[in-house]
Each structure stands twice: as structure tokens, then as C-alpha cells.
Amino acid sequence: MKQKEKLKVKVHRTTEGTIFEVAFLVLAVIVWAIIIWQVSKAPNVIATHFDMNGHPNGYGSPWGLLFPCIMTTVVGACLLAAAYFPHTINVPVEVNTPRQYELLIRMTRITALIMLLLTLALPMTLLVFSAPQTWPVFSIIALMIAVIIYYCVQIHKAK
């Protein structure tokens, strides 16, 4: 069975898009200032990996936390860029109408901002709390999943 070809939609710069991009940039600067400040004042060796009981079983430099933070920031920036090419975004709902594309683009931009929160939560779980905490990361991932589910339902309803 031949798969239906997606409609390629041309997305122009809008006020909403500019607001999301400026918010992403401002939030990225704040997040990275906090991360660098926390990493620079951390001890030279920190626990970087934990077993299922929460006991550390791997150690390293706090600067090693920057790699996953860089990756999540890049993913967030890529999501913002993908909002200009909505036909490349894969969702479990068929997208055909302008309203559906509008919702898809908004979902992608909101997810980009949530990725910055995840960027901040990753090092904070190890550097700020006296004992490693997983709830910040899992809370942000749950928020991201909730946003995606909400928007997929809205996209489906907007047929």
C-alpha cells in the first residue's frame, strides 16, 4: 500500500514564532549561566552514575555533565527549526488542515522550551541537591509527554 504523501506547508515568520524564539534564546542564556555557575563551584569529582538503589557507582568531573546539556539544548534548537518545516515532524495523527498545522507547530515550539528545562534539570539533580534526585528530570519528561499527548488530541479533533 502506497503511503500518502504529506503536504509541504510553507511557514512564514510570525509574531508567535518570534516570541518563542526570543523566549528560547533568553531561557537558554539563563539556563547555561546557572549550569556553568553550578559546575564551576562543584567539587572536582562528583558521582555521575547510580545503581538501582540510588548508590553511586560511577564518578567523574562535573564538566562531564555539559555534554548531555549541550545535546538537549541542540535538540531544542532543532525543534524550533523544525517548526518551519512541519511536514518533517512525525506525529501519530494525520495532519491536513491549516489549523492542524498551526497546532503541530505550536506543540513543537513548546516542546523546544521544555527541552531547555530538561537541560537545566540534568545537572541540577546531581549538583544542587544534597542527595541525587530523579524527580526533576522525570517531572519534566512527564510534562513533555503530557504536552505532546494534549496537542496530538487537539490536532486529531481539528480535522
MDAnalysis code that builds the backbone (N, CA, C; Angstrom):
import MDAnalysis as mda
import numpy as np

u = mda.Universe.empty(477, n_residues=159, atom_resindex=np.repeat(np.arange(159), 3), trajectory=True)
u.add_TopologyAttr("name", ["N", "CA", "C"] * 159)
u.add_TopologyAttr("resid", np.arange(1, 160))
u.add_TopologyAttr("resname", ["MET", "LYS", "GLN", "LYS", "GLU", "LYS", "LEU", "LYS", "VAL", "LYS", "VAL", "HIS", "ARG", "THR", "THR", "GLU", "GLY", "THR", "ILE", "PHE", "GLU", "VAL", "ALA", "PHE", "LEU", "VAL", "LEU", "ALA", "VAL", "ILE", "VAL", "TRP", "ALA", "ILE", "ILE", "ILE", "TRP", "GLN", "VAL", "SER", "LYS", "ALA", "PRO", "ASN", "VAL", "ILE", "ALA", "THR", "HIS", "PHE", "ASP", "MET", "ASN", "GLY", "HIS", "PRO", "ASN", "GLY", "TYR", "GLY", "SER", "PRO", "TRP", "GLY", "LEU", "LEU", "PHE", "PRO", "CYS", "ILE", "MET", "THR", "THR", "VAL", "VAL", "GLY", "ALA", "CYS", "LEU", "LEU", "ALA", "ALA", "ALA", "TYR", "PHE", "PRO", "HIS", "THR", "ILE", "ASN", "VAL", "PRO", "VAL", "GLU", "VAL", "ASN", "THR", "PRO", "ARG", "GLN", "TYR", "GLU", "LEU", "LEU", "ILE", "ARG", "MET", "THR", "ARG", "ILE", "THR", "ALA", "LEU", "ILE", "MET", "LEU", "LEU", "LEU", "THR", "LEU", "ALA", "LEU", "PRO", "MET", "THR", "LEU", "LEU", "VAL", "PHE", "SER", "ALA", "PRO", "GLN", "THR", "TRP", "PRO", "VAL", "PHE", "SER", "ILE", "ILE", "ALA", "LEU", "MET", "ILE", "ALA", "VAL", "ILE", "ILE", "TYR", "TYR", "CYS", "VAL", "GLN", "ILE", "HIS", "LYS", "ALA", "LYS"])
u.atoms.positions = np.array([
    [0.842, -1.178, 0.000],
    [0.000, 0.000, 0.000],
    [0.888, 1.243, 0.000],
    [0.633, 2.139, -0.909],
    [1.439, 3.350, -1.023],
    [1.048, 4.348, 0.062],
    [2.065, 4.880, 0.730],
    [1.804, 5.843, 1.794],
    [1.444, 7.190, 1.181],
    [0.457, 7.840, 1.769],
    [0.011, 9.144, 1.298],
    [1.128, 10.172, 1.509],
    [1.396, 10.971, 0.492],
    [2.464, 11.965, 0.590],
    [1.974, 13.163, 1.408],
    [2.836, 13.650, 2.290],
    [2.469, 14.782, 3.141],
    [2.505, 16.080, 2.346],
    [1.584, 16.944, 2.676],
    [1.522, 18.264, 2.078],
    [2.670, 19.102, 2.649],
    [3.454, 19.705, 1.779],
    [4.549, 20.554, 2.248],
    [4.008, 21.969, 2.447],
    [4.013, 22.392, 3.693],
    [3.462, 23.687, 4.062],
    [4.598, 24.677, 4.244],
    [4.444, 25.849, 3.650],
    [5.442, 26.909, 3.804],
    [5.063, 27.725, 5.037],
    [5.966, 27.782, 6.006],
    [5.710, 28.518, 7.248],
    [6.522, 29.806, 7.216],
    [5.812, 30.905, 7.375],
    [6.468, 32.217, 7.402],
    [6.685, 32.641, 8.850],
    [7.577, 33.577, 9.042],
    [7.824, 34.103, 10.387],
    [6.566, 34.821, 10.870],
    [6.198, 34.496, 12.103],
    [5.030, 35.117, 12.721],
    [5.449, 35.739, 14.053],
    [4.568, 36.521, 14.622],
    [4.831, 37.100, 15.938],
    [4.977, 35.996, 16.975],
    [4.102, 34.991, 16.891],
    [4.178, 33.876, 17.841],
    [5.523, 33.152, 17.720],
    [5.944, 32.889, 16.497],
    [7.223, 32.219, 16.278],
    [8.381, 33.023, 16.832],
    [8.359, 34.335, 16.601],
    [9.415, 35.206, 17.114],
    [9.427, 35.219, 18.633],
    [8.255, 35.231, 19.247],
    [8.170, 35.211, 20.714],
    [8.787, 33.921, 21.259],
    [8.444, 32.787, 20.649],
    [9.019, 31.516, 21.087],
    [10.540, 31.507, 20.903],
    [11.025, 32.036, 19.803],
    [12.465, 32.024, 19.545],
    [13.220, 32.934, 20.510],
    [12.664, 34.109, 20.796],
    [13.297, 35.021, 21.757],
    [13.242, 34.401, 23.157],
    [12.104, 33.816, 23.509],
    [11.984, 33.154, 24.820],
    [13.000, 32.024, 24.933],
    [13.178, 31.245, 23.869],
    [14.155, 30.155, 23.875],
    [15.562, 30.716, 24.090],
    [15.896, 31.774, 23.376],
    [17.230, 32.367, 23.500],
    [17.472, 32.918, 24.903],
    [16.522, 33.653, 25.435],
    [16.667, 34.224, 26.789],
    [16.758, 33.103, 27.819],
    [15.872, 32.106, 27.701],
    [15.898, 30.985, 28.640],
    [17.196, 30.190, 28.517],
    [17.701, 30.029, 27.299],
    [18.965, 29.304, 27.096],
    [20.125, 30.030, 27.779],
    [20.163, 31.342, 27.662],
    [21.238, 32.114, 28.308],
    [21.148, 31.965, 29.826],
    [19.947, 32.059, 30.372],
    [19.763, 31.913, 31.820],
    [20.141, 30.507, 32.273],
    [19.639, 29.503, 31.564],
    [19.915, 28.110, 31.915],
    [21.412, 27.840, 31.885],
    [22.081, 28.271, 30.821],
    [23.515, 27.998, 30.703],
    [24.343, 28.787, 31.723],
    [23.895, 29.977, 32.097],
    [24.597, 30.728, 33.150],
    [24.499, 29.967, 34.474],
    [23.310, 29.436, 34.776],
    [23.124, 28.660, 36.008],
    [23.970, 27.391, 35.967],
    [23.949, 26.693, 34.832],
    [24.709, 25.441, 34.710],
    [26.199, 25.691, 34.906],
    [26.745, 26.675, 34.226],
    [28.186, 26.956, 34.328],
    [28.543, 27.401, 35.743],
    [27.681, 28.192, 36.367],
    [27.920, 28.628, 37.743],
    [27.926, 27.413, 38.683],
    [26.948, 26.512, 38.545],
    [26.877, 25.343, 39.416],
    [28.046, 24.386, 39.184],
    [28.403, 24.176, 37.916],
    [29.510, 23.263, 37.601],
    [30.833, 23.838, 38.109],
    [31.015, 25.140, 37.983],
    [32.291, 25.744, 38.405],
    [32.485, 25.704, 39.917],
    [31.411, 25.695, 40.694],
    [31.560, 25.651, 42.153],
    [31.445, 24.233, 42.708],
    [31.236, 23.238, 41.841],
    [31.120, 21.838, 42.278],
    [32.499, 21.282, 42.623],
    [32.559, 20.226, 43.430],
    [33.851, 19.589, 43.714],
    [34.451, 19.000, 42.437],
    [35.746, 18.702, 42.474],
    [36.434, 18.184, 41.286],
    [35.919, 16.828, 40.836],
    [35.434, 16.019, 41.760],
    [34.894, 14.699, 41.424],
    [33.491, 14.597, 42.009],
    [32.555, 14.189, 41.160],
    [31.174, 14.009, 41.616],
    [30.677, 12.632, 41.169],
    [29.638, 12.160, 41.822],
    [29.004, 10.919, 41.389],
    [28.256, 11.214, 40.088],
    [28.483, 10.386, 39.079],
    [27.840, 10.607, 37.779],
    [26.924, 9.471, 37.364],
    [26.973, 8.361, 38.079],
    [26.126, 7.224, 37.740],
    [25.704, 6.530, 39.023],
    [24.488, 5.995, 39.011],
    [23.933, 5.383, 40.220],
    [23.297, 4.042, 39.886],
    [23.340, 3.117, 40.870],
    [22.692, 1.824, 40.657],
    [21.190, 1.964, 40.929],
    [20.483, 0.867, 40.848],
    [19.028, 0.890, 41.010],
    [18.599, 1.304, 42.414],
    [19.479, 1.179, 43.392],
    [19.160, 1.573, 44.766],
    [19.537, 3.022, 45.062],
    [20.095, 3.716, 44.067],
    [20.484, 5.107, 44.245],
    [21.883, 5.295, 44.803],
    [22.677, 4.227, 44.853],
    [24.049, 4.327, 45.355],
    [24.977, 4.656, 44.185],
    [25.894, 5.608, 44.374],
    [26.796, 5.956, 43.269],
    [27.711, 4.788, 42.905],
    [27.877, 4.564, 41.606],
    [28.813, 3.533, 41.143],
    [29.661, 4.035, 39.974],
    [29.644, 5.342, 39.751],
    [30.489, 5.957, 38.736],
    [30.790, 7.391, 39.135],
    [32.016, 7.818, 38.904],
    [32.431, 9.169, 39.301],
    [33.114, 9.860, 38.131],
    [33.089, 11.175, 38.151],
    [33.755, 11.924, 37.095],
    [33.766, 13.405, 37.404],
    [34.244, 14.155, 36.459],
    [34.315, 15.603, 36.578],
    [32.928, 16.203, 36.375],
    [32.619, 17.258, 37.112],
    [31.322, 17.906, 36.887],
    [31.220, 18.492, 35.478],
    [32.356, 18.780, 34.858],
    [32.338, 19.318, 33.496],
    [31.823, 18.286, 32.498],
    [31.858, 17.030, 32.872],
    [31.309, 15.984, 32.017],
    [29.792, 16.070, 31.874],
    [29.153, 16.794, 32.782],
    [27.702, 16.991, 32.688],
    [27.314, 17.914, 31.539],
    [28.289, 18.637, 31.009],
    [27.962, 19.589, 29.950],
    [27.534, 18.903, 28.659],
    [28.076, 17.708, 28.380],
    [27.727, 17.046, 27.122],
    [26.224, 16.774, 26.985],
    [25.573, 16.124, 27.979],
    [24.128, 15.932, 27.813],
    [23.355, 17.251, 27.782],
    [23.876, 18.261, 28.470],
    [23.217, 19.573, 28.449],
    [23.320, 20.214, 27.065],
    [24.473, 20.072, 26.448],
    [24.645, 20.586, 25.087],
    [23.691, 19.857, 24.144],
    [23.596, 18.546, 24.314],
    [22.737, 17.758, 23.426],
    [21.265, 18.169, 23.551],
    [20.767, 18.353, 24.770],
    [19.361, 18.726, 24.926],
    [19.102, 20.151, 24.420],
    [20.088, 21.035, 24.557],
    [19.938, 22.386, 24.013],
    [19.882, 22.339, 22.491],
    [20.737, 21.539, 21.883],
    [20.744, 21.402, 20.422],
    [19.417, 20.803, 19.940],
    [18.910, 19.802, 20.651],
    [17.613, 19.206, 20.277],
    [16.514, 20.271, 20.346],
    [16.529, 21.091, 21.384],
    [15.542, 22.174, 21.494],
    [15.637, 23.148, 20.334],
    [16.861, 23.523, 19.957],
    [17.050, 24.430, 18.816],
    [16.577, 23.774, 17.521],
    [16.834, 22.485, 17.372],
    [16.372, 21.756, 16.178],
    [14.853, 21.698, 16.126],
    [14.213, 21.564, 17.278],
    [12.749, 21.584, 17.315],
    [12.213, 22.941, 16.857],
    [12.863, 24.017, 17.293],
    [12.436, 25.342, 16.833],
    [12.582, 25.468, 15.322],
    [13.664, 24.944, 14.789],
    [13.876, 24.986, 13.339],
    [12.852, 24.104, 12.625],
    [12.534, 22.948, 13.202],
    [11.571, 22.030, 12.580],
    [10.183, 22.647, 12.476],
    [9.878, 23.604, 13.340],
    [8.575, 24.264, 13.279],
    [8.375, 24.974, 11.941],
    [9.455, 25.309, 11.249],
    [9.354, 25.936, 9.928],
    [9.200, 24.898, 8.818],
    [9.313, 23.633, 9.159],
    [9.154, 22.532, 8.199],
    [8.236, 21.473, 8.818],
    [6.964, 21.831, 9.067],
    [6.078, 20.933, 9.815],
    [5.825, 19.596, 9.127],
    [6.023, 19.516, 7.825],
    [5.815, 18.241, 7.136],
    [6.876, 17.208, 7.529],
    [7.959, 17.658, 8.174],
    [9.009, 16.733, 8.605],
    [8.768, 16.198, 10.014],
    [7.778, 16.742, 10.704],
    [7.503, 16.347, 12.084],
    [6.568, 15.138, 12.061],
    [6.973, 14.096, 12.751],
    [6.206, 12.861, 12.765],
    [5.340, 12.796, 14.020],
    [4.048, 12.768, 13.822],
    [3.101, 12.599, 14.927],
    [2.135, 11.468, 14.566],
    [1.532, 10.839, 15.565],
    [0.662, 9.690, 15.289],
    [-0.732, 10.082, 14.786],
    [-0.860, 11.289, 14.282],
    [-2.142, 11.802, 13.813],
    [-1.932, 12.350, 12.405],
    [-2.908, 12.124, 11.529],
    [-2.808, 12.686, 10.185],
    [-3.046, 14.191, 10.246],
    [-2.159, 14.948, 9.601],
    [-2.230, 16.409, 9.632],
    [-2.488, 16.902, 8.209],
    [-3.635, 17.593, 8.018],
    [-4.006, 18.066, 6.686],
    [-4.444, 19.521, 6.655],
    [-5.137, 19.974, 7.681],
    [-5.735, 21.306, 7.636],
    [-4.770, 22.358, 8.193],
    [-5.001, 23.628, 7.822],
    [-4.157, 24.694, 8.387],
    [-4.197, 24.743, 9.910],
    [-5.362, 24.507, 10.507],
    [-5.470, 24.518, 11.973],
    [-4.630, 23.399, 12.581],
    [-4.627, 22.221, 11.951],
    [-3.818, 21.120, 12.452],
    [-2.331, 21.469, 12.376],
    [-1.920, 22.099, 11.287],
    [-0.517, 22.504, 11.174],
    [-0.162, 23.566, 12.203],
    [-1.091, 24.470, 12.463],
    [-0.860, 25.501, 13.487],
    [-0.627, 24.861, 14.853],
    [-1.449, 23.876, 15.199],
    [-1.295, 23.176, 16.478],
    [0.005, 22.377, 16.523],
    [0.352, 21.738, 15.424],
    [1.594, 20.972, 15.350],
    [2.806, 21.872, 15.559],
    [2.788, 23.025, 14.926],
    [3.897, 23.981, 15.061],
    [3.992, 24.478, 16.502],
    [2.856, 24.803, 17.102],
    [2.867, 25.278, 18.494],
    [3.377, 24.191, 19.435],
    [2.940, 22.953, 19.232],
    [3.409, 21.841, 20.064],
    [4.929, 21.713, 19.965],
    [5.450, 21.836, 18.776],
    [6.894, 21.705, 18.561],
    [7.651, 22.823, 19.275],
    [7.142, 24.010, 19.215],
    [7.808, 25.149, 19.873],
    [7.746, 25.033, 21.393],
    [6.618, 24.594, 21.924],
    [6.510, 24.410, 23.377],
    [7.461, 23.304, 23.830],
    [7.546, 22.240, 23.058],
    [8.455, 21.144, 23.385],
    [9.900, 21.618, 23.383],
    [10.237, 22.541, 22.496],
    [11.594, 23.104, 22.472],
    [11.904, 23.822, 23.787],
    [10.947, 24.570, 24.301],
    [11.169, 25.268, 25.582],
    [11.286, 24.272, 26.736],
    [10.496, 23.216, 26.682],
    [10.573, 22.196, 27.735],
    [11.941, 21.507, 27.697],
    [12.514, 21.353, 26.510],
    [13.856, 20.760, 26.401],
    [14.878, 21.596, 27.168],
    [14.696, 22.909, 27.193],
    [15.614, 23.749, 27.981],
    [15.440, 23.511, 29.472],
    [14.217, 23.256, 29.897],
    [14.011, 22.908, 31.312],
    [14.706, 21.596, 31.640],
    [14.644, 20.657, 30.705],
    [15.349, 19.390, 30.888],
    [16.860, 19.625, 30.931],
    [17.330, 20.540, 30.100],
    [18.751, 20.898, 30.104],
    [19.182, 21.371, 31.490],
    [18.352, 22.158, 32.125],
    [18.667, 22.662, 33.460],
    [18.540, 21.559, 34.516],
    [17.552, 20.695, 34.378],
    [17.305, 19.667, 35.393],
    [18.401, 18.615, 35.448],
    [19.016, 18.307, 34.320],
    [20.027, 17.243, 34.298],
    [21.174, 17.504, 35.277],
    [21.865, 18.639, 35.193],
    [22.955, 18.840, 36.163],
    [22.461, 19.191, 37.567],
    [21.272, 19.794, 37.663],
    [20.770, 20.180, 38.974],
    [20.504, 18.955, 39.842],
    [20.106, 17.850, 39.234],
    [19.829, 16.640, 40.016],
    [21.074, 16.138, 40.727],
    [22.247, 16.427, 40.169],
    [23.498, 15.962, 40.784],
    [24.220, 17.037, 41.582],
    [24.052, 18.294, 41.231],
    [24.878, 19.347, 41.830],
    [24.186, 20.161, 42.910],
    [22.894, 20.320, 42.861],
    [22.211, 21.224, 43.790],
    [21.710, 20.496, 45.028],
    [21.115, 19.333, 44.839],
    [20.544, 18.604, 45.971],
    [21.650, 17.894, 46.745],
    [21.447, 17.745, 48.050],
    [22.455, 17.068, 48.874],
    [22.575, 15.596, 48.506],
    [21.474, 14.984, 48.090],
    [21.484, 13.606, 47.589],
    [20.873, 13.637, 46.190],
    [21.366, 12.818, 45.283],
    [20.837, 12.834, 43.913],
    [19.320, 12.609, 43.886],
    [18.650, 13.431, 43.116],
    [17.192, 13.353, 42.988],
    [16.832, 13.120, 41.524],
    [15.877, 12.251, 41.292],
    [15.450, 11.996, 39.917],
    [14.134, 12.684, 39.583],
    [13.412, 13.154, 40.583],
    [12.101, 13.726, 40.326],
    [12.112, 14.927, 39.387],
    [13.140, 15.815, 39.407],
    [13.075, 16.931, 38.458],
    [13.096, 16.466, 36.994],
    [13.966, 15.518, 36.695],
    [14.069, 15.034, 35.317],
    [12.789, 14.320, 34.919],
    [12.304, 13.431, 35.780],
    [11.093, 12.688, 35.448],
    [9.867, 13.599, 35.361],
    [9.823, 14.642, 36.182],
    [8.704, 15.595, 36.125],
    [8.686, 16.337, 34.792],
    [9.850, 16.737, 34.346],
    [9.925, 17.471, 33.075],
    [9.614, 16.549, 31.898],
    [10.081, 15.318, 31.955],
    [9.748, 14.354, 30.901],
    [8.241, 14.091, 30.894],
    [7.633, 13.973, 32.074],
    [6.180, 13.781, 32.159],
    [5.436, 14.987, 31.583],
    [5.931, 16.193, 31.870],
    [5.330, 17.405, 31.313],
    [5.414, 17.387, 29.787],
    [6.573, 17.002, 29.256],
    [6.752, 16.955, 27.809],
    [5.782, 15.943, 27.183],
    [5.656, 14.783, 27.785],
    [4.735, 13.762, 27.272],
    [3.296, 14.271, 27.340],
    [2.940, 14.927, 28.432],
    [1.580, 15.461, 28.579],
    [1.282, 16.500, 27.500],
    [2.231, 17.379, 27.224],
    [2.046, 18.406, 26.183],
    [1.865, 17.744, 24.818],
    [2.687, 16.754, 24.519],
    [2.590, 16.072, 23.227],
    [1.252, 15.346, 23.103],
    [0.822, 14.660, 24.148],
    [-0.482, 13.967, 24.103],
    [-1.612, 14.972, 23.930],
    [-1.563, 16.049, 24.705],
    [-2.608, 17.076, 24.604],
    [-2.712, 17.611, 23.179],
    [-1.580, 17.981, 22.611],
    [-1.611, 18.558, 21.267],
    [-1.968, 17.532, 20.201],
    [-1.579, 16.282, 20.365],
    [-1.980, 15.252, 19.394],
    [-3.491, 15.064, 19.409],
    [-4.090, 15.102, 20.598],
    [-5.558, 15.016, 20.698],
    [-6.198, 16.228, 20.036],
    [-5.648, 17.418, 20.290],
    [-6.194, 18.630, 19.677],
    [-6.052, 18.615, 18.162],
    [-4.923, 18.115, 17.680],
    [-4.707, 18.007, 16.234],
    [-5.727, 17.040, 15.635],
    [-5.959, 15.932, 16.313],
    [-6.932, 14.948, 15.832],
    [-8.339, 15.550, 15.781],
    [-8.708, 16.303, 16.806],
    [-10.044, 16.932, 16.864],
    [-10.211, 18.025, 15.808],
    [-9.123, 18.622, 15.357],
    [-9.195, 19.774, 14.449],
    [-9.312, 19.375, 12.981],
    [-9.779, 18.190, 12.711],
    [-9.894, 17.704, 11.324],
    [-10.662, 18.650, 10.440],
])
